[in-house]
Amino acid sequence: MNAIVVELSPDQARERQQSGATLVDVREDGERAAGMAEGASGVSRSQLEANPSAWLSDPAAEILLICAAGARSLQCAKALQSKGYSHVFSVSGGTTRWKLEGFPMSAPTADAAFLERYSRHLKLQEVGLIGQRKLGAARVALIGAGGLGSPVALYLTAAGVGRITLIDDDLVDLSNLQRQVLHRSVDVGAPKVESGQRTLQALNPDVLIDAKQTRLLASNVEELLRGHDVVIDGSDNFSTRYLVNDACVRLGIPLVYGAVQGFDGQVSVFWPAHEGGSCYRCLFPEPPSAALAPNCAEAGVLGVLPGVIGMLQAVEAIKLILALGNSLSGTLLQFDALGMRFNRMKLMRDPACPRCGDNVTSDDYVDIPAACASP
């Protein structure tokens, strides 16, 4: 039968700490960045439970565990007891009560506004303080400030991605407002990158929005995309889509692809430099003729659909920046809104691909005659 863990009040814990007991803060690193009980060492609960001897070499030593409110430290203490630690205590009320009762705290290691804004990320072991700072140092190029670009830009800005290059040459039109949530009625007639920049800076002034009111062309694509960690394709035409793919292949940058039409959408990550990855031309070697491409003004789309696909693109971008989980590299994720179904299709790199294949002899950029795109 497991022994009962004794809970100590902060004053009892402080007295034992001053008598030589070890105080350990088992919150996540982002939480600890706001300050810890003075004299405490820090390690997350999951890390401590997985390998306690790495931090606590003497199972017979007196150990005091503290978290935010006392629940995690109590559970961690029980786990340590089961692994042979005989003198483990939990601080009742945690750091919250410790502060309220006036016991000293170490100085925060990050700005208070930063800690509050990103508090939910900081509590995730997979993100934490290090991950949030990675997001802050990241550079993302977003092609298009329209239906797909709107949710992508909003969520990456909210997530604290440090620099977003917003590339679009279009103006806000009244018909855009049904789905392009980055813009407002008062923005009709304004350049989309300017409207988007205003919205995004109001959401998170710490993020640098580099607005580029231009169309991607063979003459500027590499200059615009070079130096970014991730490129996100929110374009609506084949000319741009193939040009972005070709530049990302040459530059070795992962490309997060998305497309919508009607009630259907799809998402993937094209990154042939990644093991098992492929590029857009492996799936569609050449664009269709302008005659076969749907007319932009005639091709309808459910207004909320770009929100679904754009948010999936934002998720993939964040995962790539943080090197988390499994990206959609090598997979095409298809979404049917009417049936509310997702389908995954395996993609393979084509050895004969005209851009990333084994025997590519030319990688010059070509401006393809503009044509609207569909999934």
N, C-alpha and C positions, 0 to 999 in steps of 0.2 A: 504493500500500500504506500502511495506517495505521501511524503511528509507535507504538512501545511506550510506554505510560505508566510513568513512573518512580514507584515507591513509596518514600516516605520513612518512617523511623522517627519516633516522636514527638519525640525529641531533635533529630533533623535538621530536622524541620518547625519546631520551636520556634526553633532557631537562625536559620533562614531568615526566619521571621516577624519576629524581632527585627531582622533586617537590612533589613526593608521589604517582604517578600512579603505578599500578601493571603491571609488564612486565611478560608475560607468553609465553614460547616456546612450540609450539604445534606440534613439530616434534616427530617422534618415539624415543623410549629410546636409540636405537642404534645410531641414528643420533646425539642425544644430547650428547652422550658419547665423541664426538670429541670436545666438548666445546660449551658453550652457551654465549649469550650476558650477560655481567656481571650484576649480580643482578636479573637475570630472574629465575623464578621457571619453572619447566617442567612437562608437562602432554600431552599425545598424543591428537590430535584433536578428535578422536573418543571417547575417555574417557571423555573429557571435554564436548563435545556436549551431551553425554548420561546423564551426571549428573553434570551440571555446579556448582550447589550449594555446592558440595563436595570440590571444590577448590576455588570458588568465592562466598563468603557468602553474599556480599552486591551488589545487582543488580544495585545500583545507583553509585557505585564506578567507578573511571576512570581505564579502563583496556586496556592494549596495548598487542596485539597478534603478535607474530613473528614466522616465519617458515624458510624454506631454501631460498625461493626466493620471497615469498609474496602471492602465490596463495592459499595455504591451510589456512593461517591466515585470508585472506579476506573471504573465504567461512565460516570459523569458526565464524568470527565476525558476519556475516549475521545470522548464526544459533543462536548465543547468543542473538542478537537483537530480534529475533522472540520469545525468551523465557523471554523477559522482561529486558534484560540488556541494559540500555539506553546510556551508555558512553563507547562504545567499538570502538577501533581503530585498524587498521592493519598497520604493519611496511612495507613500500614499499621496495622491493628488499630483504627482509628478512635478515637472518644471513649472507648471502653472501655479500650483500652490506654493512651491519654493519661492517664486518671485513675489507672490502676494504677501507672504509672511516676512518679506524683507531680507532674505538671505542673498548673499552676493552672487552676481552673475559675471561670466566672462564677457568681454566686448564682442559685439556682432562682427562677423567676418565679411559681411556683404551689406549693401545699402538697404535701408528699411523699406523703401518703395519697391525695390527689386524683389525683396523677399515676400512682400505682400502681393504684388502683381502676379508672380509666378509660383505662389505657394502650393497650388495643386500639382504642378510639375515637380516641385522640390520634394514633395512627399512620396513621389514614385521612385522606388529604388533604381529602376531602369533609366531614369532621367537624372534627378537630383541636381545638386549644384554644378557638378562637372558637366552634365548634359545640357543644362540650361545655358551655361557659358559657351558650350559648343554651338548651340543655336544662335547665341548672340554674336558669335564670330563668323557665322556662315553667310555666304553670298549666293543668292538664288536669282536666276533670270526667269521672268515670267513673260511668255509670249502671248499677248492678248489681254485686254482689260474688259472682256465681255462676259458672256454667260459662264464659261468655265473659269476664266481668270478672276471673276469677282469673288466666289467663295474661297478660291485658293489664296488670293491676296489677303482677304480678311482674316482667315485662320492662321496663315503664316505670320502676319503682322501681330495678331493677338498672342501667338506662341513665342514671339520675341526673336524671330529670325533677324539677324543684325542688319542686313542690306538686301533689299529687293529691287532689282532692275525691272521696271515695268515698261514693256515695249508694245506700242500700238500707235497706228497712224490715223485712227478713225475718230469721228466726232460722236457725241452722245445723241441718239435719235429717240424720239418718243416710243417707238416700237421696241427699243432695247429694254425699257423699264419693266417689262413683264418678267424678265429673268435675270437681268444684269444688276444685281443688288448693290453693286459698288456705287451706283449713280442715283441721283434724285431728279425730280421734275425740273428743279431750278438749274440743273446741269445740262439740259437739252441745248445742243449747239456748241458745247464746250468740248475741247479735246478730252478723250477718255482718260489719258494718262494724267491730265491736270485734275479732273474730277476725282479720279481714283486716289491720287496723291493727297488731296484734301481730306478725303474720307479716312484714309489709312493713318495719316499723321494725327488726326483727331482721336483715333482709336488707340494708338500707341506712339507717342512722340519720340520714344527712344529708338525706333526703327528708322533707318535711312531709306527713303523711297527715292530711287533715282529714275525720274520720268524721262523716257525717250520717245518723243513723238515722231516716229519714223517707221517705215515698212522695212522688214528684213529683205535684203537683196544679196545677190552673190558678192557684191562689192563691199558690204558692211557686216555680213553675218558673223564672220569669225572675230572681228574686232568687238562686236557687241556681246558675244557670248564668252569670249576667253576670260579666264580667271574666276569663273563661277564654280561653285561646288555641285550645283544641281540646276538643270534647265527644265522648266515645265511648259509643255505645249498646250496653250489654251486657244490656239488659232482655229479658224473655220474655213481654211482653204488649203488645197493641195500644194500650191506653190510654196507657201510658208512651211508647211509640214515636212516636205521633202528636204528643203533647204536647212531647216533646223536639225533634222536627223543627220544629214551629211556632215554638218559642222560638228555636231556632238561626237560622231564617230571619229572624226579627225582629231578633235581635242581631248577625247577620252572622258567626256563628261556624261554621267547618267542622265537620260532623258525620260521624264515622266509624261506619258502620253495620255490624252483623253479625247473622246469624241462623243457627240450626241446627235440624235435625229429622231424626231417623232417621240416614241416612248422607249427608245433603246439607247443604251450607252455602252462604252467600253473603256477600259483603263489598262495600261501596261507600263512597264519600265523597259526601255530599250537601252542596252548597255553591253555591247559585244565584248568589251574589255573584261567584263565580269564573267566568271566561270558559269557556263550554261546560258549566257546572255545572247541576245540577237539584236538586230536593228530593224527599223520600220520597213526598210526595203527587203528584208528577209521575208516579211509578211506580204508586202505589196511592192514588188520590184519596180514598177513604173506606175505613174498616175494614170487615171482614166482620161479619156479625151474630154474636152470641155462640153461636148454634146451629151456625154453620159453622166456628167456630174449634175446633181440637183441645183436648181436656181436658188440662190440665197434668199430671195424674197418669197419664193414659193415653198421652200422646205420648212414645214412647221416643226415646233418642238414644244413639248410640255414644259411650262415655265419652271417647275421645280427640278426637272431632270438635271440641268447643269449643276444645280446645287449638290445633288447626290454624287455625281461623277467628280465634280471639282473638289469636294471634301475628301473623296478617296485619293485624289491626286495629292492633296495636302498631307494626308496621312503618309503616303509613300515618300514624299519629300522629307518629312521629319524623320522617318525611319532611316532613310539613306544618310542624312546628316549625322544621326546618332548611332548609326550602324546597329540598329535594333531589328530583331526578328528576321523574317524572310520577305524580301521585296518581291514585286511582281516581275522581276527580270526573268525572262523565259516563260512567262505566262500571260495570256490575254484573258482578262476578267470581263465578261459580258453581263450586262444587266438588262432585264426585261421588266419595265415598270408595271405593265398591265398584269403580267403574271406574278410579279414580285419574286422573280427568280434570278439567281446568279449562276453563271456557267463559267467554268475555267477551261481554257484550251491551252495545251502545251505548245510552246513555240520553240523552234529549233533554228540555230544559225544556219543559213544557207551557204555552203562552201562556194557556190557560184553567185553569191549576192554581188550586185554591181558596186556596193559601197564597202562592205566589211568582209567580203569573200576572200578566199585564199589567193586568188590571182588578179587582184585589182591592179590595173595598170595606170589608171587616172583617177584623181580625186578632186578634179576641178569642180567648182560650184557652178550651177546652172540655174538661171532664172526661168522657171516654168511658167507658161502663160497662166494667169490667174484663173482659177475655177473653184467653185464652192466644194466643200468636202462633206462626206457622210461617213458613218462608221463602216 
